[in-house]
Amino acid sequence: MVYRDEHLRGWLPVLEDTPVGAFGMFYLAVDDFDAYVERIRPLVTVQKDVMEHQGQKLFYFTDPNGYVIGVTQKQSW
């Protein structure tokens, strides 16, 4: 996903002072959201804990290189 600068800075405060012109967000769509979050939480720096947005669970963490990654439940279309 591509976000407007001001939108993502408000959504993920860890990026508030990051000097960039635009953001692209990488999301992992996983089969079992709750199990994945439980397994990965001790290994990462949580940036936004589990929340629900428009009926979908989301979780954000920072990887070892400082990139913010979002996790969501895989959807069946």
C-alpha positions as a Markdown table, in Angstrom:
| # | Residue | x | y | z |
|---|---|---|---|---|
| 1 | Met | 0.0 | 0.0 | 0.0 |
| 2 | Val | 1.1 | 3.6 | -0.6 |
| 3 | Tyr | 0.1 | 6.2 | 1.9 |
| 4 | Arg | 0.2 | 9.9 | 2.1 |
| 5 | Asp | 3.0 | 11.2 | 4.2 |
| 6 | Glu | 0.8 | 12.8 | 6.9 |
| 7 | His | -1.6 | 9.9 | 7.1 |
| 8 | Leu | 1.1 | 7.3 | 7.8 |
| 9 | Arg | 3.0 | 9.5 | 10.3 |
| 10 | Gly | -0.3 | 9.8 | 12.3 |
| 11 | Trp | -1.0 | 6.1 | 12.0 |
| 12 | Leu | 2.5 | 4.9 | 13.0 |
| 13 | Pro | 4.1 | 7.5 | 15.3 |
| 14 | Val | 7.5 | 5.8 | 15.1 |
| 15 | Leu | 7.7 | 7.3 | 11.6 |
| 16 | Glu | 6.9 | 10.8 | 12.8 |
| 17 | Asp | 10.4 | 12.2 | 12.4 |
| 18 | Thr | 11.5 | 10.0 | 9.4 |
| 19 | Pro | 12.6 | 12.3 | 6.5 |
| 20 | Val | 10.9 | 10.8 | 3.5 |
| 21 | Gly | 8.5 | 12.1 | 0.8 |
| 22 | Ala | 6.2 | 9.0 | 0.6 |
| 23 | Phe | 5.7 | 5.7 | 2.3 |
| 24 | Gly | 5.0 | 2.2 | 1.0 |
| 25 | Met | 3.8 | -0.3 | 3.5 |
| 26 | Phe | 4.5 | -4.0 | 3.4 |
| 27 | Tyr | 1.8 | -6.2 | 4.9 |
| 28 | Leu | 2.0 | -9.9 | 5.7 |
| 29 | Ala | -1.3 | -11.7 | 5.2 |
| 30 | Val | -1.2 | -14.8 | 7.4 |
| 31 | Asp | -3.4 | -17.8 | 7.7 |
| 32 | Asp | -3.7 | -17.7 | 11.5 |
| 33 | Phe | -3.4 | -14.1 | 12.7 |
| 34 | Asp | -3.5 | -14.7 | 16.4 |
| 35 | Ala | -1.0 | -17.6 | 16.4 |
| 36 | Tyr | 1.4 | -15.6 | 14.2 |
| 37 | Val | 1.3 | -12.5 | 16.4 |
| 38 | Glu | 1.8 | -14.6 | 19.5 |
| 39 | Arg | 4.8 | -16.3 | 17.9 |
| 40 | Ile | 6.5 | -13.2 | 16.6 |
| 41 | Arg | 5.8 | -10.7 | 19.4 |
| 42 | Pro | 8.7 | -11.7 | 21.6 |
| 43 | Leu | 11.1 | -11.4 | 18.6 |
| 44 | Val | 10.3 | -7.9 | 17.3 |
| 45 | Thr | 9.8 | -4.4 | 18.5 |
| 46 | Val | 6.0 | -3.7 | 18.5 |
| 47 | Gln | 5.1 | -0.4 | 16.9 |
| 48 | Lys | 1.3 | -0.7 | 17.1 |
| 49 | Asp | -0.3 | -3.6 | 19.0 |
| 50 | Val | -3.2 | -5.7 | 17.8 |
| 51 | Met | -6.1 | -3.5 | 16.8 |
| 52 | Glu | -9.1 | -3.7 | 14.6 |
| 53 | His | -9.6 | -1.3 | 11.7 |
| 54 | Gln | -12.7 | -1.6 | 9.4 |
| 55 | Gly | -13.3 | -5.2 | 10.7 |
| 56 | Gln | -9.8 | -6.4 | 10.1 |
| 57 | Lys | -7.2 | -7.2 | 12.7 |
| 58 | Leu | -3.8 | -5.4 | 12.3 |
| 59 | Phe | -0.4 | -5.6 | 14.1 |
| 60 | Tyr | 2.7 | -3.5 | 13.3 |
| 61 | Phe | 6.3 | -4.3 | 14.2 |
| 62 | Thr | 9.8 | -3.1 | 13.3 |
| 63 | Asp | 12.2 | -5.6 | 11.7 |
| 64 | Pro | 15.9 | -5.6 | 12.6 |
| 65 | Asn | 16.7 | -3.1 | 9.9 |
| 66 | Gly | 14.1 | -0.7 | 11.2 |
| 67 | Tyr | 11.4 | -1.3 | 8.5 |
| 68 | Val | 7.8 | -1.2 | 9.8 |
| 69 | Ile | 5.8 | -4.3 | 8.7 |
| 70 | Gly | 2.1 | -4.8 | 9.1 |
| 71 | Val | 0.4 | -8.1 | 9.7 |
| 72 | Thr | -3.2 | -8.9 | 8.8 |
| 73 | Gln | -5.4 | -12.0 | 8.5 |
| 74 | Lys | -5.5 | -13.5 | 5.0 |
| 75 | Gln | -8.8 | -12.9 | 3.4 |
| 76 | Ser | -10.6 | -15.4 | 1.2 |
| 77 | Trp | -12.1 | -13.7 | -1.8 |
